[in-house]
Amino acid sequence: MKRIAILATIVAGGLAAAGLNAQGLPGIGATEKVSDNVYKIFGAGGNTTFFVRSDGVVLVDTKLANNGEAILAKVREVTDKPVTMIINTHSHPDHMGSNAEINTARGSVQIVAHANSATRMAQMPNTPKVTQTFTDKLTLGKGGDQIDLYWFGPAHTDGDAFVVFPKEKVMAAGDVMAWDMGLLVDPGSGGSMLGTADTVGKAVAGIHGVDKVIEGHGNVNTWDGFLRYLAYTRKVVDVAKRAVAENLNYIEAFDKYFATDPAMSPYIGEALKPGLEYGGTPKSRSLNNIFIAMMELRGEKPPLIMGAPPLPGQPLPTGPGGGGPRPAGGGGAPVDEHNHL
């Protein structure tokens, strides 16, 4: 339950999430070498990727606030080159929370994000201004230093950037893909489950030469894993369409069309993944995503849900990050009555 409350605070409370490390999130972990010049730092929010270029270091995402010095210390374990640029995959504070600390420590760095993310970040207190934005594609540098940024549409938010290091054959996917399970859609930030299937499909068609995919949280996956994830997003939309056409609820649709597909077996587990900071189980994410896609197909605006969706016949959650039945008397975290979390 704590994981749900934490993510609700991150998304709804903005930079107030700075103090969450003391509330049970894992701290910064070991640095993982992904390729010759690309590294991943786990923990304290989303993954931070860093890319060692000929003239400096580029960070992709900066975790929750108050982790800037720890990130810089991790970089110094690999290189003494200065951090010159931050790229944010989207505007959630668990991915850009330490921008200000790093910007101050380095005496101002270039900050790059999609235009939609930059607009949200400009409204956040104590957040340095994004210095360069893009809409569809942006190339930074050349040769071995080249970085390609892509935007294909809404998914987790409407500002999700795919960050590709062509020479390294590596892509940072942000929270479009995390923990090798279904994404968490944030409708309040322009996210869309229906849009995700299109967005991931366009990424697969438009990005070439990638072998490794750094997810927004947790894993370094493969391109084949990303292709499997595309099949997942399309399956969720297909199941939602069948549910709406046949007047099924999301649980009936999951049981009839999703759980019976052997290809979806990685997305129906009921155990929390080791190291997971927040966000539920593979099954709860799949149930959420079918539920959200059904609402979108009916022309309804879904809420942000971190736990299980409301059971059929129950009202939508009204608080940030709600979902699932509530304990008697109201308030509190969603009750795990159906092992959806």
N, C-alpha and C positions, 0 to 999 in steps of 0.2 A: 504493500500500500504506500510505503514511503516513496517509492519510485514515482508513483502517479502524482503524489503531492509535489514532488520536486519538479517534475516537468511542467505541471500546471503553473508553478511559480515562475519557471524560466520563460514560458511563452507569454503568460498574462502579466507577469510582474516586471518584465524588462530587466534592466540592470540591477534591480533589487536581488536578482539571483546571485549576486557576487559572493554572498556568504554561504552558499550551499555546500562548499567543500566540507564544512564542519558538520553537516547534517547527514553524512553517510555516503556521499559520492566517493568513488575511488580517486585517489590523487594521481598525479602524473606518474606514468609507469615507464617501463624501459623503452629505449629508442629502438625501432626496428628498421633495419636497412632494407629498402624495397628494390632499389637498383643502384647503379654506380654512384649516382649523385642525388637520389631521392630517399628521404627518411620519413618515418611516421612516428609520432609521439602520442601514445594512448593516455586516456584518463582526464579527469577534471573538466568534463564536458566532451565536446566533439573531438575527433582526431585532429591533431595539427600535423600537416605535412610540411617538410621543408626541403627546398631544392637548392643545392649548392651550385651557383653559376660562376663564371670566370671572374666576375667583379663584385660578388656579394651573394647574399642568401635571400631567397623568397620564401615567406611563410604563407601557407594556405590554412586559414582559420586559426584563431587564437584562444579557444576554450572559454571558460567562464572568467569573469574578472578576477584580478589578483593572482593570476598565473603567469604574468609576463616575464618576470625575472626567472622563474623556473623554466620557461620555454627557452629563453635566451641561454640559460646554463646548459640545457640539453644541446643546443646548437653548438656551443663552445666546446662540447666534448668531441665534436666532429671536425670543426673548422674554426679558425680565428677570423674568417671573413665577416664583415658586418651585415646585419639584416638591413636590406634596402627597400623591401617591398612587402606588403601584406595583401593577399587576395582573399576576400571573403566569399565563400560559396553561397551564403544567404545571410539574412539579417537577424537570426535568433542569437540571443546573448551567450549561449553555450558554444557559439562558433566565432563570435567577434568580441567577447567580453573583455579581453585583455588588449584590444587595439590601443586604447589610450595609454596604458602603462608602457607598452613597447614603443609607441610613438614618442613618448616623453623620454624614455631611456635612450633612444637612438637619436634624439634631436630632430625628429620629424622624418617619417618614411612615406613612400608612395603607398596609397591605399586604393585598391581596385575592387569594384563590385559591379554586378548588373545594376542597371538604372533603377529597377523596381526596389532592389535591396537598398540602394543608396538613398532613395527617398525615405524609407523607413528609418534607416540609421541616422539620417539628419534630424529626426524628431526625438531621438534618444538623448537623454542628458549625459554629459561627460563622455561623449563619443566623438572622436576626431572625424573631420569631414572626409568623405571619400573623394580622392583627388582625380580619379579617372573612372569613367563608367563606360559601359558598352550596351548594345541592344541585342544583336544577333551573334557576332563573332568579333574577337579582338586578338591580334597577335602581338606579343611582347617579345622583343629581342629576336635573334636569329642564330642559325647554326645550332651548336650544342646548348646554347642558352635559351632557345626559343620556348615560349609558352603560348599555347592556343587556348582561348576561352570561348566557350560555346553556350548559347542559350537557345532552347528549343521549345519553350512553353512552360506552363504551370505543372507542378508535381507536388512536392512537399510545400513549397510556397510558389509565388509567381516570379521569384527572382533567382531561381536555382541556377548556378553556374557549374558547368563541367570544365575542369581544369586539366589540360593535357600537356604532358612533357614529351614531345615527339621523339627526341633522341633517346629518351629513357624508356619509351614504350609504356608509360604509366599514365593513368588518369585518376584524379581525385573527383569523386562523384558527389560529395556533400551528402545531405540527408535525403536525396532522391533514393539512395540505397544505404541502409544501415543494418548491421548485425546479420546480414544475409537472411533477412526476412522482410515482410511487407513494411512499406514505409508508414510513417505517421503523417497523415494529411492535416495541414493547418489551414482550414478554409478562411480564417480571419486574416491570414497573410497571403490570400489569393491562391492557396493550394487547391488541388482538384484530383480526385481519383480517376475520373474519366480522362482528364488531361494527362495524368501520369502515363497511361498506356501509350498515348500519342507521343509524349515527350521522350520516353525511353526508346520508343521505336525510331524516332527521328535521330536520337543519339547513336543508335546502332547503325543506322544507314549513313550518318554523316561523319562519324569519327572512325578513323582507320589506323591500323598499326599499333594498337594498344594490346599489351599482354596482361598487365596487372591493373586492378581497379581498387583504389583505396576508398573504402566506404566511409560515410560520415561519422560512424561510431564503430569501434570494434575491429573489423576484419580487413585484411588485404585479400581481395578476391581475384579471380581470373576473368578474362574476357568471356570464356564459356559460362562462368557463373553469372555474368551480366546478361548473357543471352538467355539463360534460364530464368533470370529475374524478369526479363521482358515477357517471356511466356507467362509468368505469374501475373503480371499486371494485366495482360490481355485476358487471362482466365478470369480474374476478378470481375472485369467489365462484362465478359460474356455471361458469367453466372448471375450478375446483377440484372442484366437484360432479360434473362430467362425468368428470374424471380418476379420482375415487374410484369412480364407478359403472362405468367401463370398465376399471379396473385399469391406468391409464396412469401413468407417472411424470411429474413436473412438467415436464420438458423436452419430452416427447411431447405433453403437454397444451398447453403454450405454443405449440409448432409447429403443432399441429392446429387449435386453437380460438382462440388469442389473436393470434398473429402474422399470421394470415390475415384478421383483421377490420380493414378500412381505418380504422375509427374509432379503433382503438388505435395507429395509427402514431406519435403523439407519445410513446408509452410503450415503444417498442422500440429506441430509439437506443442505439448502443454507444460513444458518445463522452462523456467527462466534460463537463458543462456549464461554460462559462466562469465563473470565480469560485467554483465549488463548493468548499466547505470539506471535506466528507466525505460519504460515503454512497453512492458508486457511480454507475452509469449508469442511465438509464431502463430498459434491458433487465434489468440485474441486480436492480433494485427489483421489477420485474414478476415475474421468476422467484422472487425471495424471497417475494413476497406470495402467489403461487399455492402455493408449497411450504408456507408457514405455514398458509394456509387449508385445505389438504389435511390437515395434521396436526390442526388443530382439528376438522375434520369427522370424523376418525377417533377423536376423543376423546383425542388425545395433546397433551402440553404442548410447544409449540415453544420453541426457544432464541431468544435475541437474535442476529441475524445481520446483519453490516454488509457483508460481501462476497457472494460467490456461495454459494448453498446447497450442501451436500455433494452430490457427484455420486450418481446413483442407485446404490444398493447400498453406499454408504459410510456409516460411522457418523455420528451427529450430533456437532457440535463440542462440546467440553466446556469450553473457556475462554470468557471474556467476549468477545462479538462475533465469534466464529469463523465458519466457513463456508467451503466450498470445500476442495479437496484440499490437504494439507499437504506441505511438502518432506520429503524423506527424512531420517530422524533425528528428526523431530518438532519442534515449536515453530515460531516464526516466523509471519509473516502468511500468509494463504491464497494459494495460487499461482493466477495468472490463466491457467489452461490453456485455458479455453474462452471467453475474452474476455467474461466475465460482469461484470467490475467496471467 
